[in-house]
Amino acid sequence: MTIPATATPRRKVRASDDGQPALPGTETVDLSLRMLEHLAASREPVGVTDLARAFESSKATVYRHLQTLVRHGFVRQEPTAMRYEVGIKLFILGERIRERFDVLAVARDEMARLREQCDQAVSLSALAEDQVVVLEVLQGRSIVNFGTQPGTVLDLHASAHGKVALAFGPEELLKRCLEKTLKAWTPQTVRTRPALLRALEQVRSRGWATAPNQVLPGVNGVAAPIFNHLLSYVGAIAIVGSIQHIPATPSRDQIGAVTEAARRISVKLGWSMK
């Protein structure tokens, strides 16, 4: 059984995904990049006709862009059909970029150790442009697997990873979060400014965060912050599982395992309590 990540409804792709028009002279690059992003998000190869419809462009234009991307290895064409998907070059570049996150490079062994201790899924996150992004996920040993994958963006106010980032990350991050509407993913999601501030004060005082039933009903997580040699927050490690196995008030063993894993990773990054 797999619990899927939050579904995104199908939509037509307009001039730009962020609502901003392409700069003069960059329309060709803009279309190529958005097509590449579209293919990366698709679970199966996509045909020229579907791409042309999605981007409200001609099939000839879409085909020319695809051939350029194919020539450079970013896209591949199915041998027996005029359908396209992302190529190996994009995967290779992604792996190289992921390794630039020092926290990911040093955390893998600790993630594996934490999974052995708790038998639950383990996830690692970092902050990127005011967003908490999942860097790595190790599935647990239960019959329920979680659809969260590397690259998933987590809500700051609703997830355990996000609360850790708000509590220990840059002050501006919290300020910008409070300026936005806090989405109610479930009836238990923290939705008001006072409630969120109280929750973050608790996270700071105890050094870890939970989010029982706040993103998905029946799911909870325990996350702890990771610091570097500058004593700055650089990410978080967490266990995630059914609330049956990770209750709203986690066990001492679970809390201890997560916080100790975060401490060991921090030490490897040069952090010291002295």
BELGI-V535352 format. One record per pair of residues at least 24 apart in sequence whose C-alpha atoms are under 6 Angstrom apart, sorted by the first residue. I is the first residue (numbers start at 1). GAP is how many residues later the second one is. If there is no record, write none. Layout:
i	gap
I	GAP
I	GAP
//
This chain:
i	gap
1	143
2	142
2	143
2	144
3	143
3	144
4	143
5	142
5	143
12	42
13	41
13	42
32	33
39	46
39	47
40	46
45	38
45	39
45	40
46	37
46	38
47	35
47	36
107	158
110	151
120	119
120	121
121	118
121	119
122	116
122	117
123	114
123	115
124	112
124	113
125	110
125	111
126	109
158	31
158	56
158	57
159	52
160	49
160	50
160	51
160	61
160	63
161	62
167	33
167	37
169	64
185	30
186	28
188	26
189	25
212	36
218	24
218	25
219	24
224	35
226	36
226	40
227	39
228	38
228	41
228	42
228	43
229	41
229	42
//
